[in-house]
Amino acid sequence: MGAVFHNGYMVGPEIPSGLWWENILVALGWVSVIVGAGLWIRGVLSFGADDLALLYVYFPEEGRLVDSEIYSVLRHPVYAGVLRIGMGLGLIHGNWYSLIITILMPLGMTGWIRLVEEKELIERFPNYAEYRKRVPAFFPKPRDLGAFFRFLILGK
């Protein structure tokens, strides 16, 4: 999580100021941070702190499958929230290094969930492989945007 927030203050070559798209990047950054924070909070409340801490890895018998509307839209809403916060901070900060990290961040997070976390989930829940094919990890499909924003606003 600290690496994600580092994107908001990392040192690097500045993008020339006064360009027409500078305000657009900052505005998109703030929207991303606000949506990401809301998604993270809603996701934690839905998922629970124990599951968020991967308790099922250490105590598999206490693991449970969480059934919430958001999981029909995104497989990893908490990670999606963190990802949006980090990307938004990179857009707001706006130096070349933070923008590069903003572009690479989804790739790194995808690698983590594919190679580590979802491997465990597929072993524990045989239907997870089919679920993974059907539901995107971080960014909702256009047809699911209504359900996505309903979850953000109402928590349902």
Secondary structure, DSSP 8 states (H G I E B T S, - for coil): -HHHHHTTT----B--TT-TTHHHHHHHHHHHHHHHHHHHHHHHHHH-HHHHTTHHHH-GGG------GGGGT-S-HHHHHHHHHHHHHHHHH-BHHHHHHHHHHHHHHHHHIIIIIHHHHHHH-TTHHHHHHHS-SSS--GGGHHHHHHHHHH--
